[in-house]
Amino acid sequence: MLPTISERLFRRSRRNSSTKKTARYLAFCDPETIVERIRKSPYGRISCRFRVRDRQGKYDWRECIAILLSSGTHLLMLTATWVVEAPTLLPEGTAATSKDFAALLWQSFQRNTRFRYFWKDKERRFLGATKSFLKYYGFQSVDEIVGKTDEDMNWHVDNNAYRLDELDVLHKGKTIENVVGECIIQGELHHITCYKWPLYQNGEIIGLMGVFVDVDAMYRDLHQKLPSPFEDTITGLHNRQGFLGDLTRYQEAYTMDKQDYALILLESRFDKHIQDSYDSSFLRVLVREEADILRRHTGKGAAISRIQNATFAILRRETSHKESEELARELQYRLQAIHEVAGNPVTITYGYSVVHSDEPAIHHLSDTSISHIYRLALERLRHKD
């Protein structure tokens, strides 16, 4: 069986690689030495990365691995390949100058650092970010943020405080250290601390660079990942207590800086019927699926909470009442499109209500506390047809 594998790998290597790289690939697959190399490996396997051409003629990097499944008379070998990121390398035949090495270090840093760095131009528009930054926010590509400001991304509760800090960096050359704030990360409001500093070229400020630390994540790590009192253990969203804290911050930003927001409540109309019809494990699966739908369709700039059972709250910045009303209808449609959970048929009906921060119904009353805003949303939800 081993010669057959070798022959197949040989033919594939001839098709997919240049002469020089084919020699390296053939050395990896050499049937005369491959068994001995695997047996000598402390991991019981050998692997290597190669640049391979696919059926469409495109080249990508793949990691190839070989493992012995039997050491008896009839040798069996398992081989596998998968696509990996291109390694950070200097061009072949290039002597490593200090400039080349600096570029190599920068590429490696962007890809491998676990810290969430970002950099912007003089107009506060994103130019790039490290891979860990993109992954933390759930972005597939840096193209999703390039050319946009924080206000475009709509992920801060208080946009004004961050904007003023960045203007001080860009216009006065200030360095911002350990500034505490809140940021929406994949549908959940997180407490963060941020650092920013100016980027100079020929003595002129041309942009800024920064990094943020998720304080909530650090707190959980330091406390051995004990559950947060503000987190719903089933969905990972904020719970009722966390929601009230989020609402407080949104209302404060509106009161102080007139940063408009909307509160959307969504509630399953037949929640009691579903609870009576299915067991608790099914209900947990259903609630998680509903939470995932909300995460996918509310956008990056919304804070989502699970108040109780199948009642969810969404807080978001808004530029018009219409966009929040349309989002509420869209989410209602998405949730009601669930017809099967864990192989079981289910019918779900959702109601919704929306309260806007600038409504006269709120500000004509003496009580503009968050409890009144929440009660108003609940009242509309209960009486909505």
C-alpha positions as CSV (number, residue, x, y, z in Angstrom):
1,M,0.0,0.0,0.0
2,L,2.9,2.4,0.8
3,P,4.3,2.4,-2.8
4,T,0.8,3.2,-4.1
5,I,0.6,6.3,-1.8
6,S,4.1,7.4,-2.8
7,E,3.3,7.1,-6.5
8,R,0.1,9.1,-6.1
9,L,1.9,11.8,-4.2
10,F,4.7,11.8,-6.8
11,R,2.2,12.4,-9.6
12,R,0.4,15.1,-7.7
13,S,3.6,16.9,-6.8
14,R,4.6,16.9,-10.5
15,R,1.3,18.6,-11.4
16,N,1.2,21.1,-8.5
17,S,4.7,22.4,-7.9
18,S,7.7,24.0,-9.6
19,T,10.8,21.8,-10.1
20,K,12.6,23.2,-7.0
21,K,9.6,22.8,-4.8
22,T,8.8,19.4,-6.2
23,A,12.2,18.2,-5.0
24,R,11.3,19.3,-1.5
25,Y,7.9,17.7,-1.7
26,L,9.4,14.4,-3.0
27,A,12.0,14.4,-0.2
28,F,9.1,14.7,2.3
29,C,7.3,11.8,0.6
30,D,10.4,9.6,0.0
31,P,9.2,6.0,0.4
32,E,12.7,4.9,1.4
33,T,12.9,7.1,4.5
34,I,9.3,8.1,5.4
35,V,8.6,5.2,7.7
36,E,11.8,5.7,9.6
37,R,11.2,9.5,9.9
38,I,7.7,8.9,11.3
39,R,9.0,6.3,13.8
40,K,11.7,8.7,15.0
41,S,9.4,11.6,15.4
42,P,8.5,12.2,19.1
43,Y,4.9,13.1,17.9
44,G,4.4,9.9,15.9
45,R,3.9,11.9,12.7
46,I,5.7,14.2,10.2
47,S,4.4,17.3,8.6
48,C,5.5,20.1,6.3
49,R,4.1,23.1,4.4
50,F,4.1,23.5,0.7
51,R,2.7,25.9,-1.9
52,V,0.2,23.9,-4.0
53,R,-1.8,24.6,-7.1
54,D,-5.5,23.7,-6.9
55,R,-7.8,22.6,-9.8
56,Q,-8.6,26.3,-10.7
57,G,-4.9,27.0,-11.1
58,K,-4.6,29.1,-8.0
59,Y,-1.8,28.5,-5.5
60,D,-2.3,28.3,-1.8
61,W,-0.3,27.0,1.2
62,R,-1.1,23.6,2.6
63,E,0.2,21.6,5.5
64,C,0.7,17.9,4.7
65,I,0.8,15.3,7.4
66,A,1.7,11.6,7.4
67,I,0.9,9.2,10.3
68,L,1.5,5.4,10.6
69,L,-1.7,3.5,11.5
70,S,0.1,0.1,11.9
71,S,3.6,-1.0,12.6
72,G,2.9,-4.7,11.7
73,T,3.7,-6.6,8.6
74,H,1.3,-4.5,6.4
75,L,2.1,-0.9,6.8
76,L,-0.8,1.5,6.7
77,M,-0.4,5.2,6.4
78,L,-2.8,8.1,6.8
79,T,-2.1,11.3,4.9
80,A,-4.0,14.5,5.0
81,T,-3.7,18.1,3.8
82,W,-5.4,21.4,4.7
83,V,-5.1,25.0,3.7
84,V,-3.0,27.2,6.0
85,E,-2.0,30.8,6.1
86,A,1.0,31.7,4.0
87,P,4.2,31.8,6.2
88,T,5.9,35.1,6.7
89,L,9.0,34.8,4.5
90,L,11.6,36.9,2.8
91,P,11.7,36.4,-1.0
92,E,13.9,33.5,-2.1
93,G,17.5,34.5,-2.7
94,T,17.1,37.8,-0.8
95,A,19.7,38.8,1.7
96,A,18.0,40.0,4.9
97,T,18.6,43.7,5.3
98,S,17.4,45.6,8.4
99,K,14.5,47.1,6.3
100,D,13.5,43.6,5.1
101,F,13.7,42.2,8.6
102,A,11.6,45.1,10.0
103,A,8.9,44.3,7.3
104,L,9.1,40.6,8.2
105,L,8.7,41.4,11.9
106,W,5.7,43.7,11.2
107,Q,3.9,41.0,9.1
108,S,4.6,38.4,11.8
109,F,3.4,40.8,14.5
110,Q,0.1,41.5,12.8
111,R,-0.6,37.9,12.3
112,N,0.5,36.3,15.6
113,T,0.2,38.8,18.4
114,R,-2.7,38.0,20.8
115,F,-3.1,41.7,21.6
116,R,-5.8,43.7,19.8
117,Y,-3.9,46.6,18.0
118,F,-5.4,48.9,15.4
119,W,-4.2,51.9,13.5
120,K,-6.0,54.9,11.9
121,D,-5.3,57.8,9.5
122,K,-5.5,61.5,10.4
123,E,-9.3,61.5,9.8
124,R,-9.7,58.7,12.4
125,R,-10.5,56.1,9.7
126,F,-9.2,52.6,10.2
127,L,-6.2,51.6,8.1
128,G,-5.8,48.2,9.6
129,A,-5.7,45.9,12.7
130,T,-4.1,42.8,14.0
131,K,-5.6,39.4,13.3
132,S,-6.6,39.1,17.0
133,F,-8.5,42.4,16.8
134,L,-10.5,41.2,13.8
135,K,-11.2,37.8,15.3
136,Y,-12.4,39.3,18.6
137,Y,-15.0,41.4,16.8
138,G,-16.0,38.6,14.5
139,F,-14.7,40.2,11.2
140,Q,-13.7,37.9,8.4
141,S,-11.5,40.5,6.7
142,V,-9.8,43.8,7.5
143,D,-11.8,45.2,4.6
144,E,-14.8,45.3,6.9
145,I,-13.3,48.2,8.9
146,V,-10.9,49.9,6.6
147,G,-12.0,53.5,5.8
148,K,-14.5,53.6,8.7
149,T,-14.5,55.5,11.9
150,D,-15.8,54.3,15.3
151,E,-19.0,56.2,14.6
152,D,-19.5,54.3,11.4
153,M,-18.9,51.0,13.3
154,N,-21.3,52.2,16.0
155,W,-19.8,50.0,18.7
156,H,-19.2,52.4,21.5
157,V,-21.9,53.5,24.0
158,D,-20.2,56.9,24.3
159,N,-18.8,57.8,20.9
160,N,-18.0,61.3,21.9
161,A,-15.4,60.4,24.6
162,Y,-13.4,58.2,22.2
163,R,-13.6,60.8,19.5
164,L,-12.3,63.6,21.7
165,D,-9.4,61.4,22.9
166,E,-8.4,60.6,19.3
167,L,-8.6,64.3,18.3
168,D,-6.2,65.1,21.2
169,V,-3.8,62.4,19.9
170,L,-4.0,63.6,16.3
171,H,-3.9,67.3,16.8
172,K,-2.0,67.7,20.1
173,G,0.3,64.7,20.0
174,K,-1.1,63.4,23.3
175,T,-0.7,59.8,24.5
176,I,-3.9,58.3,25.9
177,E,-3.3,55.6,28.6
178,N,-5.6,53.3,30.5
179,V,-8.9,55.0,29.5
180,V,-11.9,52.9,30.7
181,G,-14.9,52.6,28.5
182,E,-17.6,50.3,27.0
183,C,-17.6,48.6,23.7
184,I,-20.0,46.3,22.0
185,I,-18.3,43.0,21.0
186,Q,-20.4,40.5,19.1
187,G,-23.6,41.6,20.6
188,E,-22.4,42.0,24.2
189,L,-21.3,45.1,26.0
190,H,-17.8,44.8,27.4
191,H,-15.8,47.0,29.7
192,I,-12.4,47.8,28.1
193,T,-9.4,49.9,28.8
194,C,-7.7,51.6,25.8
195,Y,-4.3,53.0,24.9
196,K,-3.5,55.3,21.9
197,W,-0.5,57.3,20.7
198,P,0.4,59.4,17.6
199,L,2.2,58.1,14.5
200,Y,4.8,60.5,13.2
201,Q,6.4,60.7,9.7
202,N,9.1,63.4,9.1
203,G,8.0,65.1,12.3
204,E,4.3,65.3,11.3
205,I,1.5,63.3,12.9
206,I,0.0,61.2,10.1
207,G,-2.3,58.9,12.2
208,L,-2.6,57.0,15.4
209,M,-2.1,53.5,16.8
210,G,-3.9,51.9,19.7
211,V,-4.6,48.8,21.6
212,F,-7.5,47.8,23.9
213,V,-7.8,45.2,26.7
214,D,-11.1,43.5,27.6
215,V,-11.4,44.1,31.3
216,D,-14.3,41.7,31.7
217,A,-12.3,38.8,30.2
218,M,-9.3,39.6,32.4
219,Y,-11.6,39.6,35.4
220,R,-13.0,36.2,34.5
221,D,-9.5,34.8,34.0
222,L,-8.3,36.2,37.3
223,H,-11.3,34.7,39.1
224,Q,-10.8,31.3,37.4
225,K,-13.6,31.9,34.9
226,L,-16.3,32.1,37.5
227,P,-19.6,33.1,35.8
228,S,-20.2,36.9,35.7
229,P,-23.3,38.1,37.7
230,F,-24.2,40.1,34.5
231,E,-24.0,37.1,32.1
232,D,-26.8,34.7,31.0
233,T,-25.2,31.2,31.4
234,I,-27.3,29.7,28.6
235,T,-26.7,32.1,25.8
236,G,-23.6,34.1,26.9
237,L,-25.6,37.3,26.4
238,H,-26.1,39.8,29.2
239,N,-28.8,38.9,31.7
240,R,-31.5,41.2,33.2
241,Q,-29.0,42.7,35.6
242,G,-26.5,43.3,32.8
243,F,-29.2,44.8,30.6
244,L,-30.2,47.4,33.3
245,G,-26.5,48.4,33.5
246,D,-26.3,48.7,29.7
247,L,-29.5,50.8,29.6
248,T,-28.1,53.1,32.3
249,R,-25.1,53.8,30.1
250,Y,-27.1,54.4,27.0
251,Q,-29.4,56.8,28.8
252,E,-26.5,58.7,30.4
253,A,-24.9,59.1,26.9
254,Y,-28.2,60.5,25.7
255,T,-28.7,62.8,28.6
256,M,-25.2,64.2,28.5
257,D,-24.4,64.2,24.7
258,K,-27.8,63.6,23.0
259,Q,-26.6,60.3,21.5
260,D,-29.9,58.8,20.3
261,Y,-30.6,55.2,21.0
262,A,-33.5,52.7,20.7
263,L,-34.6,49.9,23.0
264,I,-36.2,46.9,21.3
265,L,-37.9,44.2,23.3
266,L,-38.8,40.8,21.7
267,E,-40.9,38.2,23.4
268,S,-42.3,34.8,22.4
269,R,-46.1,35.0,22.5
270,F,-46.5,31.3,23.4
271,D,-43.6,30.9,25.7
272,K,-45.7,29.2,28.4
273,H,-47.1,26.7,25.8
274,I,-43.6,25.8,24.6
275,Q,-42.3,25.4,28.2
276,D,-45.2,23.0,28.9
277,S,-44.7,21.0,25.7
278,Y,-40.9,20.4,25.8
279,D,-38.2,19.4,28.3
280,S,-35.6,21.8,29.6
281,S,-32.8,20.5,27.3
282,F,-34.9,21.3,24.3
283,L,-35.7,24.8,25.6
284,R,-32.0,25.5,26.1
285,V,-31.2,24.6,22.5
286,L,-34.1,26.7,21.3
287,V,-33.0,29.8,23.3
288,R,-29.4,29.4,22.1
289,E,-30.6,29.3,18.5
290,E,-32.7,32.4,19.0
291,A,-29.7,34.2,20.6
292,D,-27.5,33.2,17.7
293,I,-30.1,34.6,15.2
294,L,-30.1,37.9,17.1
295,R,-26.3,38.0,17.1
296,R,-26.2,37.5,13.4
297,H,-28.8,40.0,12.4
298,T,-28.6,43.0,14.8
299,G,-25.3,44.2,13.5
300,K,-22.0,44.9,15.3
301,G,-23.3,48.0,17.1
302,A,-26.1,46.5,19.2
303,A,-26.0,45.2,22.8
304,I,-28.2,42.1,23.2
305,S,-29.6,40.8,26.5
306,R,-31.8,37.9,27.5
307,I,-34.2,39.2,30.1
308,Q,-35.9,36.0,31.0
309,N,-37.1,32.8,29.2
310,A,-37.6,33.9,25.6
311,T,-37.6,37.7,26.2
312,F,-34.7,39.6,24.6
313,A,-33.7,43.2,24.8
314,I,-31.6,45.1,22.2
315,L,-30.0,48.5,22.7
316,R,-28.6,50.3,19.6
317,R,-27.6,53.7,18.4
318,E,-30.0,55.1,15.8
319,T,-30.0,57.8,13.3
320,S,-33.7,57.5,12.6
321,H,-36.8,55.8,14.2
322,K,-37.5,54.0,10.9
323,E,-34.3,52.0,10.9
324,S,-35.0,50.6,14.4
325,E,-38.6,49.8,13.6
326,E,-37.4,48.0,10.4
327,L,-34.8,46.0,12.4
328,A,-37.4,45.0,15.0
329,R,-39.7,43.6,12.2
330,E,-36.7,41.9,10.5
331,L,-35.7,40.2,13.8
332,Q,-39.4,39.1,14.4
333,Y,-39.4,37.5,11.0
334,R,-36.1,35.7,11.5
335,L,-37.2,34.3,14.9
336,Q,-40.5,33.2,13.6
337,A,-38.7,31.4,10.7
338,I,-37.5,28.8,13.2
339,H,-39.7,25.7,12.4
340,E,-37.5,22.9,13.7
341,V,-35.1,22.5,16.7
342,A,-33.1,19.4,17.4
343,G,-35.3,17.4,15.0
344,N,-38.5,18.6,16.6
345,P,-41.1,20.7,14.8
346,V,-41.9,24.0,16.6
347,T,-44.1,27.1,15.9
348,I,-42.8,30.3,17.4
349,T,-44.7,33.6,17.4
350,Y,-42.8,36.8,18.5
351,G,-44.1,40.2,19.5
352,Y,-41.9,43.3,19.7
353,S,-41.9,46.9,21.0
354,V,-39.6,49.8,20.3
355,V,-38.9,52.8,22.5
356,H,-36.8,55.7,21.1
357,S,-34.7,57.9,23.5
358,D,-36.0,61.1,22.0
359,E,-39.7,60.3,22.3
360,P,-42.0,63.0,23.8
361,A,-43.7,60.1,25.7
362,I,-40.6,59.8,27.8
363,H,-39.5,63.4,28.2
364,H,-42.9,64.9,28.9
365,L,-43.0,62.9,32.1
366,S,-41.2,63.7,35.3
367,D,-39.9,60.1,35.6
368,T,-37.3,59.6,32.9
369,S,-35.4,56.9,34.8
370,I,-34.3,53.7,33.1
371,S,-37.0,51.8,35.0
372,H,-39.7,54.0,33.4
373,I,-38.2,53.5,29.9
374,Y,-38.1,49.7,30.4
375,R,-41.7,49.7,31.8
376,L,-42.8,51.7,28.8
377,A,-41.3,49.1,26.4
378,L,-43.0,46.3,28.4
379,E,-46.3,48.1,28.3
380,R,-46.1,48.5,24.5
381,L,-45.1,44.8,24.2
382,R,-48.0,43.6,26.2
383,H,-50.6,45.7,24.3
384,K,-49.2,45.4,20.8
385,D,-51.5,43.5,18.4
